[in-house]
Amino acid sequence: MFSFDSFLDLPLIWYGLIATAIFLYVLLDGFDLGVGILFPFAPSNKCRDRMMNSIAPFWDGNETWLVLAGGGLFAAFPLAYAVLMPAFYIPVILMLLGLIFRGVAFEFRFKAEGKSRRIWDYAFHYGSLIAAFMQGAFLGAYVQGVAVEGRGFAGNGFDWLNGFSMMTGVALVFGYGLLGSTWLIMKTEDQTQDWARKCAGYVMGFVGLFMAIVSLSMPFINEGVKALWFSLPNFFLLLPMPLLSVAIFWLLWRDLHAERESRPFLLSVGIFLMNYIGLGISLWPYIVPYEITFREAAAAPASQSLLLIGTAVMLPVVLAYTGFCYYVFRGKASHEPIY
């Protein structure tokens, strides 16, 4: 009987697919969550209209990657799903409620007038803020590890709630603010663009500060992470990563003052990519940090093979649709209603 697992490393492929889906979600939904976080601070209603129009064609499609990541984890690594979900039910539910709330606010704002529109402005802001903060809190608790006994979660539903996870929650809010502000620099003009440039310069400092705190904290969270980064020759092999991160921050600061439009967003993406790669190196090969590797959590080869066939068909469709959408709606956003 033919089987993919005879010549493909299915657990590694699915580990890579889920990691890619998570990064694409953080990147793509990150900038529209960032726009929502900055939304009430815009200088005028016309600016807010431009901001909303800049993400209107993309925001719902961006969340496709969250569905792929969650569904892929459930199907391809059921043991990891069974351990992680009880540990993070509360932040996941709050995140989803925030996403639902901002989606409703997004639709109703286009139809509202006068004072009621202001209500939906704040609803859009707080939905975005809650979703971003909970994602960051989830990340902070995840990298600290969860209590596992046998094949199940051994802690309680509030283990995720601690000072480090609250800090990473705030950190991701600023990170998404950076993505959102640099997106607006690229997609808007005049007063909105000038304001977004000032916002990017402000939040960039906080992103750098939180990035340094998290990077310095990781070796103290787990001895394996400390040994990985500070043993020889690993230290010299990995040293280019923090140096490259500093270089990206310097280029971003220069571009913001040189009034470039497109490259600041790409550099912001580079900052997130460096953070993501750093976390991936620190957590490898665990899918439940420091307890269960991705190979130990993998579903049966037959299940992963079947899932891979469906993914191989649908993933190019999703990528093509996403690329076409961004191509069609390229250029600057206006303040005119588009719904």
C-alpha positions, -999 to +999 in steps of 0.1 A: +000+000+000+013+034-010+022+058+019+037+092+021+056+084+053+078+059+034+097+088+018+085+120+035+092+132+071+055+139+078+059+152+114+086+177+103+065+188+073+035+195+094+056+212+121+069+235+093+035+241+079+020+251+112+050+273+121+046+290+087+009+295+092+014+310+126+040+334+113+018+345+084-011+350+108+010+371+131+023+391+102-009+396+082-034+399+110-008+417+130-009+449+109-046+451+109-048+445+146-022+472+149-043+496+129-072+489+153-049+495+183-039+529+169-074+537+157-089+561+183-057+581+184-059+592+148-061+630+144-094+631+125-124+611+113-111+613+078-078+597+089-098+569+106-117+564+074-084+560+055-071+536+081-102+515+079-102+515+041-065+504+041-074+471+057-110+466+046-101+442+017-077+421+037-087+418+074-110+388+072-088+368+048-058+374+071-074+352+098-075+322+074-040+314+087-052+312+123-077+286+112-050+266+094-027+268+124-053+257+149-069+231+127-035+217+117-024+214+153-056+196+162-053+172+132-016+166+129-005+169+165-035+158+186-015+152+218-001+187+217-036+201+211-050+181+240-023+194+264-022+231+252-059+239+249-068+231+286-037+252+296-048+282+275-086+280+273-090+314+289-066+335+268-077+317+236-114+323+243-108+360+252-087+364+220-115+349+199-141+371+215-119+401+208-116+391+171-154+386+169-161+419+186-138+438+162-153+421+132-188+431+142-175+467+149-158+468+115-190+460+097-213+482+117-190+513+116-194+516+079-232+519+084-232+541+115-234+578+115-228+605+141-222+595+177-229+558+171-199+557+148-177+568+176-190+539+197-180+514+170-146+531+167-139+522+203-154+488+199-130+482+170-101+495+191-108+474+222-115+443+202-081+447+185-064+455+218-078+425+237-070+401+208-034+413+205-028+413+243-042+378+247-020+365+219+010+380+236+000+366+270-004+332+253+031+334+239+046+344+272+030+315+290+038+291+262+076+298+262+076+293+300+063+258+295+032+240+308+028+214+335+024+179+319+018+146+336+017+115+314-002+126+283-023+154+299-022+189+313-014+188+350-019+225+359-049+248+363-066+272+340-048+303+355-012+290+353-008+313+322-015+344+343+018+357+356+041+388+353+061+375+323+030+367+302+015+401+310+047+417+299+047+398+266+011+407+261+020+444+263+050+438+241+029+423+214+005+452+215+034+475+208+047+451+181+014+451+163+013+489+167+046+490+148+033+468+121+001+488+119+018+522+118+043+512+091+015+497+071-003+530+072+029+548+061+028+526+030-009+527+023-019+563+032-007+598+025-009+634+038-020+639+074-026+602+081+008+592+068+026+619+088+008+608+120+016+572+113+053+580+109+053+597+143+036+567+158+061+543+143+090+562+157+074+562+191+064+525+193+097+513+178+115+522+210+092+501+231+094+472+207+132+473+210+130+474+248+106+445+251+126+425+225+157+429+246+139+419+278+124+388+263+157+378+246+176+382+279+149+363+299+147+332+277+180+317+289+168+320+325+135+303+318+150+269+308+185+255+313+184+239+279+178+272+262+207+288+281+230+259+271+219+262+235+226+300+232+257+303+254+276+271+247+304+270+221+304+270+192+267+278+192+273+313+207+293+324+177+270+307+152+240+324+166+256+358+173+247+372+138+210+371+148+210+398+175+235+418+154+211+416+124+182+427+146+201+458+157+209+466+121+172+463+111+162+487+139+189+511+128+176+510+091+140+514+103+149+545+123+167+559+093+139+552+069+113+568+092+134+600+092+141+598+055+104+595+048+105+563+029+071+547+024+074+509+017+106+498+033+096+506+069+069+480+067+093+454+053+118+462+080+090+457+107+083+423+091+121+416+094+120+424+132+091+400+137+109+374+116+141+376+137+121+372+169+102+343+154+134+325+143+150+331+177+120+316+195+120+287+170+156+279+177+151+282+215+121+258+215+133+233+190+122+204+188+094+209+213+058+216+204+048+216+241+078+235+254+104+213+273+079+184+277+067+170+243+085+171+210+067+174+177+075+138+169+061+125+201+029+145+195+024+135+159-007+118+147-006+084+129+013+086+095-019+076+076-038+106+091-010+130+084-007+117+048-044+122+041-043+157+056-012+166+035-031+157+003-059+181+011-034+208+022-014+204-010-046+212-030-060+240-009-029+258+003-019+271-032-055+283-037-053+303-004-019+317-013-031+326-049-063+343-035-043+362-009-017+374-034-044+384-059-063+404-033-032+423-022-024+429-059-058+443-068-060+466-038-024+479-041-018+516-039-030+542-015-062+541+005-087+570+004-112+582+029-142+575+006-166+547+017-158+514-001-185+491+013 
